[in-house]
Amino acid sequence: MFHRLDHLPPQRGLDSSFYSYTTLDGLPHRSYALYLLRRCAYIVGPIMRRHGWTVPMLHELSQYSSCHGKSLTQKQYGIDRYGKTTTEIIPLNIQLRLRDDRDPRRFVHMNDLVRTMLHELAHFAHARHFVGFYKLNAALLNELVKDVETGELRRRVDWRDVPIRIARLEEIVYTMTRDLKTTFAEMIGVERKDRYRYRV
């Protein structure tokens, strides 16, 4: 179901730099799924404002998805005043898997949703899971910790909602290895680059 932010009742502790939300039809507790999306948006809101990130849509991802989140971006090319080609990454949407794949009535904990959201936000600057990506991902988590300690989120976000790390070591190694293989395949022309691509 589609929900426009200007049609939703304003509520303290919800919403941020997203213009709309979508929840999956035919599943129980859709109102709570919408609450989770809006709350997650609020928690990462100060980070998004500092980095100048606005995203049109935040979606609920199918509980059967193989990943916890996806971000869709588009590259926009231009020429600056010196004649050099510039590339701008335009965020189109973020998707978060909210539910347990074994029981759609059970929801993922907020700290896991926030960890996934920080991961997807880092993709706005780094497409691949290389060192630069994970450095930014860790920096975003540090920003969140400061926001909860002394910043805008102080006394408004519980520490239980803050992830303790960006990813497990085996997950980092796996994603870096996978993206290294993909990049190498693209370099030798095995895989065609798409104009639009989801990052997971």
Residue frames as a rotation matrix with the C-alpha (Angstrom) as fourth column:
MET 1
0.579 0.815 0.000 0.00
0.815 -0.579 0.000 0.00
0.000 0.000 -1.000 0.00
PHE 2
-0.302 -0.672 0.677 1.25
0.676 -0.651 -0.345 3.47
0.672 0.353 0.651 -0.91
HIS 3
0.547 0.405 -0.733 1.46
0.817 -0.451 0.360 6.17
-0.184 -0.796 -0.577 1.79
ARG 4
0.112 -0.478 0.871 2.34
0.456 -0.754 -0.473 9.78
0.883 0.450 0.133 1.00
LEU 5
-0.639 -0.471 -0.608 3.99
0.739 -0.158 -0.654 11.66
0.212 -0.868 0.449 3.85
ASP 6
-0.938 0.272 0.216 1.73
-0.295 -0.952 -0.082 14.70
0.183 -0.141 0.973 3.45
HIS 7
0.000 0.975 -0.223 -1.29
-0.497 0.194 0.846 12.41
0.868 0.111 0.485 3.88
LEU 8
-0.058 -0.095 -0.994 -0.01
0.648 0.754 -0.110 10.79
0.760 -0.650 0.018 7.07
PRO 9
0.910 0.383 0.155 -0.82
0.129 -0.620 0.774 12.32
0.393 -0.684 -0.614 10.47
PRO 10
0.040 -0.946 0.322 2.30
-0.384 -0.312 -0.869 14.00
0.923 -0.088 -0.376 11.90
GLN 11
0.949 0.201 -0.243 3.66
0.114 0.498 0.860 12.19
0.294 -0.844 0.450 14.91
ARG 12
0.521 -0.790 0.323 6.64
-0.854 -0.474 0.217 12.94
-0.018 -0.389 -0.921 17.11
GLY 13
-0.082 -0.692 0.717 9.55
-0.553 0.630 0.544 10.56
-0.829 -0.352 -0.435 16.60
LEU 14
0.250 0.190 0.949 8.58
0.597 0.742 -0.306 9.53
-0.762 0.643 0.072 13.08
ASP 15
0.842 0.200 0.500 9.60
0.538 -0.257 -0.803 10.48
-0.032 0.946 -0.324 9.52
SER 16
0.027 -0.855 -0.517 12.51
0.231 -0.498 0.836 12.31
-0.973 -0.142 0.184 7.95
SER 17
-0.343 -0.318 -0.884 13.89
-0.645 -0.604 0.468 12.78
-0.683 0.731 0.002 4.45
PHE 18
-0.896 0.205 0.393 11.50
0.404 0.743 0.533 10.40
-0.182 0.637 -0.749 2.68
TYR 19
-0.771 0.617 -0.157 8.47
-0.635 -0.729 0.255 11.64
0.043 0.297 0.954 0.77
SER 20
0.341 0.913 -0.223 6.47
-0.889 0.390 0.241 8.40
0.307 0.116 0.945 0.77
TYR 21
-0.604 -0.421 0.676 6.33
-0.646 0.756 -0.107 4.84
-0.466 -0.501 -0.729 2.06
THR 22
0.096 0.680 -0.727 4.95
-0.796 0.491 0.354 1.56
0.598 0.544 0.589 0.75
THR 23
-0.410 -0.116 0.905 3.94
-0.705 0.669 -0.234 -1.51
-0.578 -0.734 -0.356 2.73
LEU 24
-0.963 -0.017 -0.269 3.15
-0.193 0.740 0.644 -4.94
0.188 0.672 -0.716 1.32
ASP 25
-0.101 0.994 0.035 -0.49
-0.963 -0.107 0.246 -5.81
0.248 -0.009 0.969 0.68
GLY 26
0.490 0.485 -0.724 -2.07
-0.396 0.864 0.310 -8.98
0.776 0.135 0.616 2.02
LEU 27
-0.377 -0.666 -0.644 0.13
0.405 0.506 -0.761 -9.25
0.833 -0.548 0.079 5.11
PRO 28
0.528 0.631 -0.569 -0.89
0.773 -0.079 0.630 -8.80
0.352 -0.772 -0.529 8.75
HIS 29
0.441 -0.284 -0.852 -0.11
0.668 -0.530 0.522 -5.73
-0.599 -0.799 -0.044 10.86
ARG 30
0.162 -0.365 0.917 0.44
0.878 -0.370 -0.303 -3.30
0.450 0.854 0.260 7.98
SER 31
0.852 0.180 0.491 0.03
-0.008 -0.934 0.357 -0.34
0.523 -0.308 -0.795 10.32
TYR 32
0.772 -0.635 0.033 2.95
0.010 0.064 0.998 -1.59
-0.636 -0.770 0.055 12.44
ALA 33
0.168 -0.707 0.687 5.04
0.947 0.309 0.087 -2.14
-0.274 0.636 0.721 9.28
LEU 34
0.444 0.051 0.895 4.39
0.500 -0.842 -0.200 1.49
0.744 0.537 -0.399 8.33
TYR 35
0.985 -0.090 0.148 5.34
-0.173 -0.530 0.830 2.57
0.003 -0.843 -0.538 11.85
LEU 36
0.493 -0.851 0.179 8.67
0.522 0.454 0.722 0.71
-0.696 -0.263 0.668 11.58
LEU 37
0.100 -0.436 0.894 9.49
0.957 -0.205 -0.206 2.41
0.273 0.876 0.397 8.27
ARG 38
0.633 0.213 0.744 8.63
0.139 -0.977 0.161 5.85
0.761 0.002 -0.649 9.64
ARG 39
0.953 -0.300 0.046 10.54
-0.088 -0.125 0.988 5.25
-0.291 -0.946 -0.145 12.86
CYS 40
0.289 -0.881 0.374 13.63
0.826 0.427 0.369 4.00
-0.485 0.202 0.851 11.02
ALA 41
0.235 -0.139 0.962 13.46
0.730 -0.628 -0.269 7.09
0.642 0.765 -0.046 8.79
TYR 42
0.906 0.152 0.395 13.39
-0.124 -0.797 0.591 9.28
0.405 -0.584 -0.704 11.90
ILE 43
0.779 -0.626 -0.019 16.41
0.264 0.301 0.916 7.59
-0.568 -0.719 0.400 13.49
VAL 44
-0.113 -0.867 0.485 18.64
0.920 0.093 0.381 8.13
-0.376 0.489 0.787 10.45
GLY 45
0.744 0.565 0.358 17.13
0.662 -0.694 -0.282 11.56
0.089 0.447 -0.890 9.75
PRO 46
0.775 -0.477 -0.415 19.94
-0.203 -0.809 0.551 13.72
-0.599 -0.343 -0.724 11.20
ILE 47
-0.219 -0.871 0.440 22.52
0.265 0.381 0.886 11.73
-0.939 0.311 0.147 9.21
MET 48
0.020 0.299 0.954 20.57
0.986 0.150 -0.067 12.19
-0.163 0.942 -0.292 5.98
ARG 49
0.935 0.354 -0.015 20.19
0.350 -0.929 -0.118 15.92
-0.056 0.105 -0.993 6.55
ARG 50
0.428 -0.850 -0.307 23.91
-0.187 -0.416 0.890 16.37
-0.884 -0.324 -0.337 7.24
HIS 51
-0.517 -0.667 0.537 24.83
0.327 0.426 0.843 14.56
-0.791 0.612 -0.002 4.03
GLY 52
-0.475 0.392 -0.788 22.11
-0.703 -0.707 0.072 16.21
-0.529 0.588 0.611 1.97
TRP 53
-0.989 0.131 -0.075 20.38
0.067 0.825 0.561 12.92
0.135 0.549 -0.825 1.14
THR 54
-0.240 0.966 0.102 16.67
-0.741 -0.114 -0.661 12.88
-0.627 -0.234 0.743 0.32
VAL 55
-0.991 -0.047 0.123 14.98
0.025 0.851 0.524 9.77
-0.129 0.523 -0.843 -1.01
PRO 56
-0.532 0.842 -0.094 11.55
-0.692 -0.368 0.621 9.74
0.488 0.395 0.778 -2.68
MET 57
0.522 0.826 -0.211 10.40
-0.618 0.537 0.574 6.36
0.588 -0.169 0.791 -1.31
LEU 58
-0.661 -0.568 0.490 11.04
-0.750 0.531 -0.396 3.91
-0.035 -0.629 -0.777 1.50
HIS 59
0.138 0.710 -0.691 9.57
-0.730 0.544 0.413 0.48
0.669 0.447 0.593 0.70
GLU 60
0.257 -0.013 0.966 8.85
-0.690 0.697 0.193 -2.68
-0.676 -0.717 0.170 2.61
LEU 61
-0.411 -0.510 -0.756 10.84
-0.875 0.452 0.172 -5.45
0.254 0.732 -0.632 0.95
SER 62
0.530 0.646 -0.550 9.37
-0.515 0.760 0.397 -8.94
0.674 0.073 0.735 0.61
GLN 63
0.480 -0.307 0.822 10.15
-0.787 0.263 0.558 -11.21
-0.387 -0.915 -0.115 3.55
TYR 64
0.811 -0.171 0.559 11.29
0.295 0.945 -0.140 -13.84
-0.504 0.279 0.817 1.05
SER 65
0.824 -0.563 -0.060 14.02
-0.403 -0.510 -0.760 -11.62
0.398 0.650 -0.647 -0.36
SER 66
0.576 -0.686 -0.445 17.53
0.656 0.713 -0.248 -13.03
0.487 -0.149 0.861 -0.10
CYS 67
-0.578 -0.790 0.206 18.85
0.517 -0.550 -0.656 -9.74
0.631 -0.272 0.726 1.27
HIS 68
-0.291 0.417 -0.861 17.88
0.895 -0.199 -0.399 -7.43
-0.337 -0.887 -0.315 4.13
GLY 69
0.359 0.402 -0.842 17.75
0.138 -0.916 -0.378 -4.26
-0.923 0.019 -0.384 2.07
LYS 70
-0.072 -0.355 0.932 18.18
0.993 0.064 0.101 -2.70
-0.095 0.933 0.348 -1.37
SER 71
0.073 0.113 -0.991 18.81
0.090 -0.990 -0.106 0.77
-0.993 -0.082 -0.083 -2.69
LEU 72
0.301 0.100 0.948 18.05
0.940 0.137 -0.313 1.96
-0.162 0.985 -0.053 -6.18
THR 73
0.075 -0.359 -0.930 20.08
0.094 -0.926 0.365 4.84
-0.993 -0.115 -0.035 -7.57
GLN 74
0.775 0.123 0.620 20.52
0.625 -0.009 -0.780 6.52
-0.091 0.992 -0.083 -10.92
LYS 75
-0.291 -0.916 -0.275 23.66
0.716 -0.399 0.573 8.11
-0.635 -0.030 0.772 -12.30
GLN 76
0.868 0.489 0.084 23.27
0.434 -0.665 -0.608 11.54
-0.242 0.565 -0.789 -13.82
TYR 77
-0.131 -0.967 0.217 26.11
0.950 -0.060 0.305 12.81
-0.283 0.246 0.927 -15.96
GLY 78
0.925 0.366 -0.107 26.89
0.326 -0.905 -0.273 16.47
-0.197 0.217 -0.956 -16.56
ILE 79
0.063 -0.904 0.423 29.67
0.820 -0.195 -0.538 18.86
0.568 0.381 0.729 -17.46
ASP 80
0.338 0.002 -0.941 31.05
0.769 -0.577 0.275 21.40
-0.542 -0.817 -0.197 -15.02
ARG 81
0.924 0.105 -0.368 32.17
-0.053 -0.918 -0.394 24.92
-0.379 0.383 -0.842 -15.94
TYR 82
0.009 -0.985 -0.171 35.70
-0.670 -0.133 0.731 23.66
-0.743 0.108 -0.661 -16.64
GLY 83
0.153 0.141 -0.978 34.45
-0.952 0.288 -0.107 21.16
0.267 0.947 0.178 -19.23
LYS 84
-0.879 -0.476 0.005 35.01
-0.453 0.833 -0.319 18.09
0.147 -0.283 -0.948 -17.06
THR 85
-0.130 0.841 -0.526 32.43
-0.189 0.500 0.845 15.34
0.973 0.209 0.094 -16.93
THR 86
-0.682 -0.002 0.731 30.69
-0.729 -0.070 -0.681 15.02
0.052 -0.998 0.047 -13.56
THR 87
-0.444 0.555 -0.704 28.69
0.168 0.823 0.542 12.15
0.880 0.122 -0.459 -12.14
GLU 88
-0.570 0.367 0.735 25.92
-0.810 -0.397 -0.431 12.58
0.133 -0.841 0.524 -9.59
ILE 89
-0.863 0.317 -0.394 24.24
0.342 0.940 0.007 9.68
0.372 -0.128 -0.919 -7.82
ILE 90
-0.470 0.797 0.379 20.50
-0.775 -0.578 0.255 10.28
0.422 -0.173 0.890 -7.45
PRO 91
-0.949 0.177 0.261 18.75
-0.025 0.783 -0.621 8.08
-0.314 -0.596 -0.739 -4.84
LEU 92
-0.571 0.790 -0.221 15.43
-0.426 -0.055 0.903 6.69
0.702 0.610 0.368 -6.08
ASN 93
0.592 0.763 0.261 14.34
-0.602 0.203 0.772 4.44
0.536 -0.614 0.579 -3.24
ILE 94
-0.708 -0.668 0.228 15.39
-0.657 0.506 -0.558 2.19
0.258 -0.545 -0.798 -0.37
GLN 95
0.385 0.800 -0.461 13.77
-0.467 0.599 0.650 -1.13
0.796 -0.035 0.604 0.51
LEU 96
-0.586 -0.510 0.630 13.94
-0.798 0.226 -0.559 -2.80
0.143 -0.830 -0.539 3.91
ARG 97
-0.251 0.469 -0.847 12.89
0.058 0.881 0.470 -6.32
0.966 0.069 -0.248 4.81
LEU 98
-0.253 0.254 0.933 10.74
-0.836 -0.542 -0.079 -5.89
0.486 -0.801 0.350 7.89
ARG 99
0.586 0.710 0.390 9.39
-0.810 0.529 0.253 -9.40
-0.026 -0.464 0.885 8.51
ASP 100
-0.346 -0.586 0.732 10.67
-0.549 0.759 0.348 -12.83
-0.760 -0.282 -0.585 9.43
ASP 101
-0.528 0.103 -0.843 10.60
-0.811 0.233 0.536 -15.12
0.252 0.967 -0.039 6.38
ARG 102
-0.906 0.182 -0.381 9.11
0.236 0.967 -0.100 -17.96
0.350 -0.181 -0.919 8.46
ASP 103
-0.112 0.883 -0.455 6.30
0.978 0.016 -0.209 -15.91
-0.178 -0.469 -0.865 10.01
PRO 104
-0.374 -0.050 0.926 5.09
0.556 -0.811 0.181 -12.61
0.742 0.582 0.331 8.47
ARG 105
0.745 0.658 0.107 3.57
0.276 -0.451 0.849 -11.65
0.607 -0.603 -0.518 11.83
ARG 106
0.562 -0.645 -0.517 7.06
0.657 -0.032 0.753 -11.43
-0.503 -0.763 0.406 13.36
PHE 107
0.955 -0.174 0.239 9.10
0.009 -0.790 -0.613 -8.31
0.296 0.587 -0.753 12.64
VAL 108
0.100 -0.993 -0.068 12.83
0.718 0.119 -0.685 -7.62
0.688 0.020 0.725 12.51
HIS 109
0.333 -0.040 -0.942 14.19
0.852 -0.416 0.319 -5.68
-0.405 -0.908 -0.104 15.48
MET 110
0.985 0.154 -0.078 14.73
0.117 -0.926 -0.358 -1.97
-0.128 0.344 -0.930 14.98
ASN 111
0.333 -0.925 -0.185 18.52
-0.440 -0.326 0.837 -2.13
-0.834 -0.197 -0.515 15.49
ASP 112
-0.321 -0.397 0.860 18.78
0.534 0.673 0.511 -4.56
-0.782 0.624 -0.004 12.55
LEU 113
0.586 0.589 0.557 16.60
0.802 -0.322 -0.503 -2.28
-0.117 0.741 -0.661 10.40
VAL 114
0.889 -0.300 -0.346 18.78
-0.241 -0.949 0.203 0.71
-0.389 -0.097 -0.916 11.26
ARG 115
-0.077 -0.956 0.283 21.94
-0.103 0.290 0.952 -1.28
-0.992 0.044 -0.121 10.49
THR 116
-0.098 0.122 0.988 20.50
0.893 0.449 0.033 -2.16
-0.439 0.885 -0.153 7.07
MET 117
0.879 0.467 0.095 19.47
0.466 -0.801 -0.375 1.45
-0.099 0.374 -0.922 6.49
LEU 118
0.526 -0.767 -0.367 23.00
-0.407 -0.607 0.683 2.71
-0.746 -0.210 -0.632 7.24
HIS 119
-0.302 -0.599 0.741 24.33
0.367 0.645 0.671 0.09
-0.880 0.475 0.025 4.82
GLU 120
0.243 0.480 0.843 22.02
0.958 0.015 -0.285 1.30
-0.149 0.877 -0.456 2.05
LEU 121
0.950 0.066 -0.304 22.85
0.066 -0.998 -0.011 4.95
-0.304 -0.009 -0.952 2.72
ALA 122
0.085 -0.994 -0.073 26.56
-0.184 -0.088 0.979 4.18
-0.979 -0.070 -0.190 2.31
HIS 123
-0.144 -0.083 0.986 25.74
0.829 0.534 0.166 2.94
-0.540 0.841 -0.008 -1.20
PHE 124
0.881 0.472 -0.022 24.86
0.393 -0.759 -0.518 6.51
-0.261 0.448 -0.855 -2.18
ALA 125
0.590 -0.742 -0.319 28.57
-0.704 -0.666 0.246 7.26
-0.395 0.080 -0.915 -2.18
HIS 126
-0.578 -0.816 -0.002 30.07
-0.751 0.531 0.392 3.83
-0.319 0.228 -0.920 -2.93
ALA 127
0.283 0.735 -0.616 28.42
-0.910 0.408 0.069 1.33
0.302 0.541 0.785 -5.26
ARG 128
0.264 -0.280 -0.923 30.66
-0.060 0.950 -0.305 -1.61
0.963 0.136 0.234 -4.39
HIS 129
0.994 0.099 0.054 31.45
-0.069 0.158 0.985 -3.19
0.089 -0.982 0.164 -1.03
PHE 130
0.223 -0.973 -0.051 35.09
0.509 0.161 -0.845 -2.16
0.831 0.163 0.532 -0.93
VAL 131
-0.449 -0.505 -0.738 37.17
0.881 -0.112 -0.460 -0.47
0.150 -0.856 0.495 1.77
GLY 132
-0.950 0.080 0.302 35.74
-0.069 -0.997 0.047 3.00
0.305 0.024 0.952 1.09
PHE 133
-0.049 0.994 -0.096 32.21
-0.191 0.085 0.978 1.69
0.980 0.066 0.185 1.45
TYR 134
0.352 0.217 -0.911 32.84
0.710 0.572 0.411 0.08
0.610 -0.791 0.047 4.83
LYS 135
-0.756 -0.595 -0.274 34.74
0.643 -0.595 -0.482 3.13
0.124 -0.540 0.832 6.09
LEU 136
-0.721 0.566 0.400 31.73
-0.406 -0.812 0.419 5.31
0.562 0.139 0.815 5.29
ASN 137
0.198 0.818 -0.540 29.36
0.080 0.536 0.841 2.72
0.977 -0.209 0.041 6.75
ALA 138
-0.078 -0.323 -0.943 31.34
0.947 0.271 -0.171 2.77
0.310 -0.907 0.285 10.02
ALA 139
-0.954 -0.284 0.096 31.44
0.254 -0.937 -0.240 6.59
0.158 -0.204 0.966 9.99
LEU 140
-0.324 0.916 0.237 27.64
-0.362 -0.351 0.863 6.72
0.874 0.194 0.445 9.61
LEU 141
0.349 0.405 -0.845 27.25
0.569 0.625 0.534 4.42
0.745 -0.667 -0.012 12.61
ASN 142
-0.536 -0.615 -0.579 29.57
0.841 -0.328 -0.430 6.68
0.074 -0.717 0.693 14.63
GLU 143
-0.842 0.310 0.441 27.43
-0.188 -0.936 0.297 9.66
0.505 0.167 0.847 13.64
LEU 144
0.146 0.962 -0.232 24.34
-0.061 0.242 0.968 7.84
0.987 -0.127 0.094 14.86
VAL 145
0.064 -0.208 -0.976 25.99
0.907 0.420 -0.030 7.03
0.416 -0.883 0.215 18.19
LYS 146
-0.893 -0.430 -0.137 26.85
0.450 -0.823 -0.347 10.72
0.036 -0.371 0.928 18.67
ASP 147
-0.532 0.775 0.341 23.30
-0.316 -0.556 0.769 11.74
0.785 0.302 0.540 17.74
VAL 148
0.403 0.699 -0.591 21.92
0.288 0.515 0.807 9.43
0.869 -0.495 0.006 20.44
GLU 149
-0.171 -0.570 -0.804 24.55
0.960 0.087 -0.266 10.46
0.222 -0.817 0.532 23.00
THR 150
-0.502 -0.199 -0.842 24.49
0.544 -0.829 -0.129 14.24
-0.672 -0.523 0.524 22.67
GLY 151
-1.000 -0.014 0.017 22.74
0.022 -0.575 0.818 15.24
-0.002 0.818 0.575 19.46
GLU 152
-0.554 0.830 -0.071 19.24
-0.762 -0.471 0.445 15.57
0.336 0.300 0.893 18.07
LEU 153
0.080 0.600 -0.796 18.22
-0.206 0.791 0.576 12.03
0.975 0.118 0.187 19.01
ARG 154
-0.882 -0.469 -0.042 19.24
-0.043 0.169 -0.985 12.29
0.469 -0.867 -0.169 22.69
ARG 155
-0.794 0.567 0.219 16.50
-0.174 0.132 -0.976 10.90
-0.582 -0.813 -0.006 24.94
ARG 156
0.107 0.855 -0.508 14.39
-0.896 -0.139 -0.423 10.19
-0.432 0.500 0.751 21.83
VAL 157
0.432 -0.054 -0.900 16.04
-0.564 0.763 -0.316 6.96
0.704 0.644 0.299 20.68
ASP 158
0.825 -0.098 0.557 16.70
-0.434 0.523 0.734 3.98
-0.363 -0.847 0.388 22.92
TRP 159
-0.157 -0.981 -0.115 20.16
-0.908 0.097 0.409 2.41
-0.390 0.169 -0.905 22.80
ARG 160
-0.184 0.163 0.969 18.49
0.063 0.986 -0.154 -0.93
-0.981 0.033 -0.192 21.99
ASP 161
0.816 0.556 0.157 17.60
0.224 -0.054 -0.973 0.59
-0.532 0.829 -0.169 18.60
VAL 162
0.539 -0.721 -0.435 21.26
-0.830 -0.541 -0.132 1.38
-0.140 0.433 -0.890 17.78
PRO 163
0.897 -0.249 -0.365 23.29
0.086 0.908 -0.409 -1.40
0.433 0.336 0.836 16.09
ILE 164
0.761 -0.649 -0.001 26.52
-0.039 -0.047 0.998 -2.36
-0.648 -0.759 -0.061 17.85
ARG 165
-0.439 -0.896 0.066 28.45
0.044 0.051 0.998 -2.89
-0.897 0.441 0.017 14.58
ILE 166
-0.164 0.351 -0.922 28.03
-0.892 -0.452 -0.014 -2.38
-0.422 0.820 0.387 10.85
ALA 167
0.644 0.328 -0.691 28.48
-0.621 0.751 -0.223 -6.06
0.446 0.572 0.688 9.92
ARG 168
0.759 -0.423 0.496 30.12
-0.072 0.701 0.709 -9.29
-0.648 -0.574 0.501 10.99
LEU 169
-0.139 -0.938 -0.316 33.63
-0.599 -0.174 0.782 -9.93
-0.789 0.298 -0.538 9.67
GLU 170
-0.596 -0.079 0.799 32.54
0.395 0.837 0.378 -12.91
-0.699 0.541 -0.468 7.57
GLU 171
0.517 0.832 0.198 29.81
0.659 -0.240 -0.712 -10.79
-0.545 0.499 -0.673 5.96
ILE 172
0.585 -0.384 -0.714 32.32
-0.458 -0.883 0.101 -8.07
-0.670 0.268 -0.692 5.07
VAL 173
-0.514 -0.839 0.179 34.75
-0.367 0.404 0.838 -10.59
-0.775 0.365 -0.515 3.56
TYR 174
-0.273 0.493 0.826 31.96
0.691 0.698 -0.188 -12.27
-0.669 0.519 -0.531 1.58
THR 175
0.752 0.653 -0.095 30.55
0.418 -0.583 -0.697 -9.07
-0.510 0.484 -0.711 0.10
MET 176
0.324 -0.715 -0.620 33.98
-0.631 -0.651 0.421 -7.66
-0.705 0.255 -0.662 -0.75
THR 177
-0.637 -0.568 0.521 35.00
-0.058 0.710 0.702 -10.91
-0.768 0.417 -0.486 -2.47
ARG 178
0.060 0.766 0.640 31.71
0.789 0.357 -0.501 -11.07
-0.612 0.535 -0.582 -4.40
ASP 179
0.859 0.302 -0.414 32.00
0.058 -0.861 -0.506 -7.46
-0.509 0.410 -0.757 -5.60
LEU 180
-0.086 -0.954 -0.287 35.65
-0.579 -0.186 0.794 -7.95
-0.811 0.235 -0.536 -6.54
LYS 181
-0.584 -0.066 0.809 34.64
0.438 0.814 0.382 -10.85
-0.683 0.578 -0.447 -8.78
THR 182
0.475 0.846 0.243 31.81
0.728 -0.223 -0.648 -8.81
-0.494 0.485 -0.722 -10.30
THR 183
0.649 -0.295 -0.701 34.07
-0.352 -0.933 0.066 -5.85
-0.674 0.204 -0.710 -10.97
PHE 184
-0.471 -0.873 0.126 36.68
-0.333 0.308 0.891 -8.05
-0.817 0.378 -0.436 -12.58
ALA 185
-0.283 0.461 0.841 34.02
0.753 0.650 -0.103 -9.67
-0.594 0.605 -0.530 -14.78
GLU 186
0.778 0.593 -0.207 32.81
0.377 -0.705 -0.600 -6.24
-0.502 0.389 -0.772 -15.89
MET 187
0.236 -0.785 -0.573 36.37
-0.515 -0.601 0.611 -5.16
-0.824 0.151 -0.547 -16.68
ILE 188
-0.777 -0.572 0.261 36.84
-0.119 0.541 0.833 -8.04
-0.618 0.616 -0.489 -19.07
GLY 189
-0.638 0.544 -0.546 33.42
-0.769 -0.409 0.491 -7.47
0.044 0.733 0.679 -20.64
VAL 190
-0.921 0.322 -0.217 31.59
0.312 0.947 0.082 -10.53
0.232 0.008 -0.973 -19.36
GLU 191
-0.174 0.884 -0.435 28.79
0.934 0.009 -0.356 -8.58
-0.311 -0.468 -0.827 -17.66
ARG 192
-0.324 0.145 0.935 26.98
0.554 -0.772 0.312 -5.60
0.767 0.619 0.170 -19.18
LYS 193
-0.916 0.002 -0.400 26.46
0.336 -0.538 -0.773 -2.61
-0.217 -0.843 0.493 -16.92
ASP 194
-0.058 0.973 0.223 22.85
0.963 -0.004 0.268 -1.60
0.262 0.230 -0.937 -16.43
ARG 195
-0.355 0.003 0.935 21.63
0.099 -0.994 0.041 1.97
0.930 0.107 0.353 -16.32
TYR 196
0.297 0.480 0.825 19.58
-0.851 -0.258 0.457 1.27
0.433 -0.838 0.332 -13.20
ARG 197
-0.190 -0.399 -0.897 20.93
0.054 0.908 -0.415 -1.15
0.980 -0.128 -0.151 -10.64
TYR 198
0.864 0.450 0.226 19.90
-0.243 -0.021 0.970 -2.24
0.441 -0.893 0.092 -7.20
ARG 199
-0.359 -0.931 0.065 22.58
-0.451 0.113 -0.885 -2.36
0.817 -0.347 -0.461 -4.54
VAL 200
0.753 0.595 -0.281 22.27
-0.077 0.504 0.860 -4.83
0.653 -0.626 0.425 -1.73
